Amino acid sequence: MSVYNDSNADLLTIELNLLLEGIFLKYGYDFRNYSKAHIRRRVLSRLGLSGLETVSELQSKVLRDPDFFKDFLEDLSINVTEMFRDPEFYRSFRENIVPKLRTYTYFKVWHAGCATGEEVYSLAILLQEEGLLGRCQFYATDFNRKVLEIAKEGVYQKVDMELYERNYQLSGGKGKLSDYYNSMYGSVMLNKDLSSRVVFADHNLVTDGVFAEVNLVMCRNVLIYFDKTLQDKVLSLLSESLVPTGYLCLGTKESLKFSKVENQFNILDDKQKIFKKKLNV
């Protein structure tokens, strides 16, 4: 049971700040500008699982036990994803971006914050169906090396395929999702040709610099976990990574409004948060 309540909310805030500062100094991971609600929720959950009473006790264990920290890192990592998540986004992508990509002989894609890779493979399937995957160099990055390994393997739970198939059909899929994987016991393995153009790599949006100069950036449903200061920092990084007239795709609850880079982009689909970088920026 948590020892924190309204009467000692200020103490919890102080302890959380000290915890995040300690993690940054000890391990180099910077969560100091993540959403406070997200951090609070994840930390209190780990407290309950660990049988610890206070954040100060958790901090001591995190800083003194690297193996415990690895588990805690999983708590703070943002790994909520699914194949063809928000199907209308993929419909809009086919309508607004694919025609332009057809004019390129070669283009680069960066999927930032790719988590366990379901949305990476979703875009790879879309590009393959449009005859574009062979022209593409695809980078998929995350700071969590454990989820990157899952993404590289491309093995997912069979029980999720019914939802993913439904998403795929709603997204404008041109066949069946089962055309792209092989079943094995309770799991499925996605076809290796989908990842043949994908480089999975370790990259931290908070502490690392520009990853590559690309024509398209996917960074969906990541910014919502950051505070305004960090959102501005990451959006600037994403903009710097895009060539002029490149495309930026964010999550449906995310926006460029009131950000430092708002004037660097034109809106292609405000509902699905698809933007095009201006030529003269």
C-alpha positions as MATLAB code, in Angstrom:
seq = 'MSVYNDSNADLLTIELNLLLEGIFLKYGYDFRNYSKAHIRRRVLSRLGLSGLETVSELQSKVLRDPDFFKDFLEDLSINVTEMFRDPEFYRSFRENIVPKLRTYTYFKVWHAGCATGEEVYSLAILLQEEGLLGRCQFYATDFNRKVLEIAKEGVYQKVDMELYERNYQLSGGKGKLSDYYNSMYGSVMLNKDLSSRVVFADHNLVTDGVFAEVNLVMCRNVLIYFDKTLQDKVLSLLSESLVPTGYLCLGTKESLKFSKVENQFNILDDKQKIFKKKLNV';
ca = [
       0.000    0.000    0.000;
       1.310    3.454   -0.903;
       2.288    5.695    2.007;
       1.575    8.780   -0.102;
      -1.600   10.841    0.116;
      -2.709   14.437   -0.326;
      -1.028   15.498    2.908;
       2.448   14.511    1.703;
       2.090   15.102   -2.037;
       4.927   17.641   -1.916;
       7.227   15.021   -0.395;
       6.378   12.605   -3.206;
       7.236   15.277   -5.790;
      10.590   15.950   -4.145;
      11.436   12.240   -3.956;
      10.444   11.673   -7.590;
      12.666   14.553   -8.715;
      15.581   13.153   -6.723;
      15.003    9.696   -8.194;
      15.044   10.996  -11.771;
      18.104   13.133  -11.096;
      19.890   10.109   -9.630;
      19.026    7.956  -12.645;
      20.386   10.622  -14.983;
      23.633   11.011  -13.048;
      24.182    7.268  -12.571;
      22.956    5.760  -15.837;
      22.597    8.662  -18.302;
      18.892    8.107  -18.952;
      17.000   11.393  -18.697;
      13.365   11.187  -17.605;
      13.351   14.560  -15.853;
      11.047   16.171  -18.412;
       8.699   13.258  -18.909;
       5.071   13.819  -17.969;
       4.869   13.941  -14.171;
       1.636   11.952  -14.200;
       3.276    9.200  -16.282;
       6.322    9.019  -13.988;
       4.234    9.075  -10.816;
       1.977    6.277  -12.054;
       4.855    4.037  -13.125;
       6.931    4.639   -9.988;
       4.064    3.927   -7.607;
       3.267    0.763   -9.550;
       6.870   -0.432   -9.181;
       6.751    0.382   -5.467;
       3.788   -1.921   -5.052;
       5.392   -4.725   -7.059;
       8.669   -4.439   -5.151;
       7.202   -4.349   -1.668;
       8.918   -1.033   -0.984;
       7.195    1.776    0.899;
       8.851    4.981   -0.264;
      10.390    6.425   -3.405;
      13.557    7.049   -1.398;
      13.849    3.304   -0.778;
      13.258    2.681   -4.476;
      15.941    5.231   -5.384;
      18.498    3.477   -3.216;
      17.737    0.121   -4.857;
      17.749    1.595   -8.375;
      21.127    3.255   -7.871;
      22.789    0.312   -6.122;
      21.359   -2.597   -8.141;
      21.857   -2.316  -11.942;
      19.734   -5.415  -12.572;
      16.845   -3.869  -10.651;
      17.310   -0.689  -12.669;
      16.938   -2.660  -15.922;
      13.548   -3.883  -14.735;
      12.602   -0.376  -13.647;
      13.630    0.964  -17.051;
      10.930   -1.244  -18.546;
       8.400    0.559  -16.353;
       9.420    3.984  -17.646;
       9.727    2.928  -21.280;
       6.748    3.668  -23.549;
       5.810    0.370  -25.189;
       2.093    0.708  -25.901;
       1.615   -0.168  -29.566;
      -0.220   -2.401  -32.033;
      -0.170   -3.170  -35.729;
      -1.952   -0.578  -37.883;
      -2.825    1.412  -34.783;
      -5.277    4.196  -35.723;
      -6.209    2.675  -39.118;
      -7.389    6.015  -40.503;
      -3.826    7.300  -40.208;
      -2.628    4.629  -42.643;
      -5.468    5.467  -45.043;
      -4.394    9.097  -44.948;
      -0.759    8.072  -45.405;
      -1.665    6.207  -48.607;
      -3.571    9.243  -49.880;
      -1.254   12.075  -48.836;
       2.271   10.651  -48.795;
       2.455    7.576  -51.030;
       1.905    9.526  -54.293;
       4.902   11.727  -53.465;
       7.070    8.769  -52.452;
       6.333    7.218  -55.857;
       8.285   10.065  -57.449;
      11.451    9.156  -55.504;
      13.925    6.610  -56.772;
      15.201    6.260  -53.194;
      14.076    7.612  -49.831;
      14.822    7.255  -46.121;
      12.409    6.679  -43.245;
      13.054    7.092  -39.524;
      10.612    5.535  -37.073;
      11.577    7.149  -33.756;
      10.444    5.452  -30.551;
       9.523    2.227  -32.349;
       8.930    0.165  -29.153;
       8.369   -3.521  -29.960;
       8.059   -2.850  -33.683;
       4.436   -3.543  -34.560;
       4.022   -0.157  -36.251;
       7.358   -0.530  -38.041;
       6.107   -3.696  -39.703;
       2.763   -2.035  -40.403;
       4.458    0.689  -42.428;
       6.724   -1.872  -44.102;
       3.635   -3.830  -45.212;
       2.013   -0.654  -46.534;
       5.152    0.312  -48.463;
       5.484   -3.202  -49.875;
       1.868   -3.156  -51.060;
       2.517    0.177  -52.767;
       5.669   -1.165  -54.434;
       7.921    1.186  -52.449;
       9.699   -0.914  -49.833;
      12.514   -1.785  -52.235;
      13.317    1.912  -52.717;
      13.476    2.598  -49.004;
      16.106    2.634  -46.288;
      14.198    2.259  -43.038;
      15.624    3.104  -39.599;
      13.714    2.085  -36.464;
      15.031    3.292  -33.113;
      14.289    3.158  -29.410;
      16.318    3.696  -26.223;
      15.053    0.425  -24.732;
      17.313   -2.335  -26.032;
      15.029   -5.078  -24.770;
      12.092   -3.945  -26.907;
      14.454   -3.451  -29.860;
      15.330   -7.145  -29.673;
      11.638   -8.016  -29.803;
      11.222   -5.735  -32.813;
      14.171   -7.351  -34.585;
      12.720  -10.831  -34.065;
       9.302   -9.852  -35.411;
       7.544  -12.494  -33.310;
       4.210  -11.572  -31.730;
       1.326  -13.222  -29.905;
      -1.183  -14.984  -32.151;
      -4.018  -13.878  -29.884;
      -3.459  -10.275  -31.033;
      -3.796  -11.065  -34.727;
      -7.583  -10.767  -34.816;
      -7.355   -7.118  -33.724;
      -4.408   -6.490  -36.036;
      -6.259   -8.051  -38.988;
      -9.231   -5.780  -38.316;
      -6.948   -2.745  -38.123;
      -5.227   -3.796  -41.340;
      -8.487   -4.069  -43.259;
      -9.709   -0.695  -41.931;
      -6.373    0.854  -42.927;
      -6.926    0.021  -46.600;
      -4.933   -3.200  -46.684;
      -4.843   -4.857  -50.096;
      -4.875   -8.491  -48.994;
      -4.908  -10.355  -45.713;
      -2.557   -9.686  -42.836;
      -1.956  -13.438  -42.636;
      -0.177  -13.133  -45.998;
       2.682  -11.494  -44.085;
       3.350  -13.959  -41.282;
       3.742  -17.614  -40.430;
       1.989  -19.152  -37.429;
       3.895  -21.242  -34.911;
       2.172  -22.539  -31.789;
       0.792  -19.485  -29.953;
       2.921  -16.978  -31.848;
       3.388  -15.608  -35.349;
       6.599  -14.631  -37.122;
       6.428  -11.825  -39.632;
       8.039  -12.455  -42.998;
      11.718  -11.552  -43.007;
      11.447   -9.655  -46.286;
       9.567   -6.959  -44.346;
      12.617   -6.252  -42.184;
      15.155   -6.617  -44.994;
      15.206   -2.839  -45.451;
      15.009   -2.013  -41.723;
      17.945   -1.142  -39.474;
      17.005   -1.373  -35.787;
      19.215    0.844  -33.629;
      19.577    2.265  -30.137;
      18.697    5.974  -30.014;
      17.395    8.152  -27.191;
      15.234   11.077  -28.294;
      15.909   12.877  -25.029;
      19.705   12.730  -24.873;
      20.922   11.884  -28.403;
      21.255   14.125  -31.449;
      20.034   13.899  -35.045;
      19.960   10.249  -36.067;
      19.916   10.612  -39.852;
      18.752   12.923  -42.633;
      15.499   11.397  -43.862;
      12.456   12.017  -46.036;
       9.915   10.757  -43.518;
       9.777   10.688  -39.721;
       7.281    8.582  -37.804;
       7.099    9.462  -34.107;
       3.572    8.590  -33.074;
       2.192    8.612  -29.529;
       5.538    9.415  -27.915;
       5.318   13.173  -27.323;
       2.244   12.799  -25.099;
       4.522   11.368  -22.405;
       6.765   14.473  -22.394;
       6.267   17.866  -20.812;
       6.135   20.995  -22.990;
       9.872   21.721  -22.695;
      10.844   18.246  -23.811;
       8.236   18.204  -26.572;
       9.824   21.322  -28.059;
      13.290   19.798  -27.822;
      12.262   16.546  -29.509;
      10.208   18.266  -32.206;
      13.234   20.407  -33.064;
      15.322   17.241  -33.331;
      12.763   15.617  -35.625;
      12.560   18.716  -37.802;
      16.358   18.884  -38.091;
      16.324   15.257  -39.219;
      13.967   15.971  -42.108;
      15.011   17.190  -45.525;
      13.019   20.135  -46.916;
       9.565   18.929  -48.063;
       9.982   15.843  -45.844;
       7.040   14.393  -43.912;
       6.418   14.252  -40.168;
       3.790   11.908  -38.720;
       2.686   12.298  -35.103;
       0.015   10.633  -32.974;
      -3.602   11.779  -33.154;
      -3.398   13.422  -29.704;
      -0.174   15.259  -30.541;
       0.305   18.580  -32.293;
       2.756   21.159  -33.573;
       0.573   24.009  -32.325;
       2.430   26.437  -30.073;
       5.680   24.513  -30.615;
       8.955   26.077  -31.722;
       8.739   24.314  -35.095;
       5.085   25.043  -35.913;
       6.003   27.552  -38.633;
       8.391   25.107  -40.287;
       5.562   22.823  -41.447;
       2.402   22.797  -43.512;
      -0.528   20.674  -42.392;
      -1.521   17.828  -44.729;
      -4.012   16.135  -42.397;
      -4.780   17.906  -39.138;
      -6.867   15.050  -37.745;
      -4.247   12.369  -38.415;
      -1.370   14.762  -37.639;
       0.541   14.493  -40.899;
       2.780   17.451  -41.713;
       5.077   18.479  -44.561;
       8.233   20.462  -43.905;
       8.424   23.720  -45.814;
      11.007   24.092  -48.555;
      12.720   27.190  -47.241;
      13.362   26.519  -43.554;
];
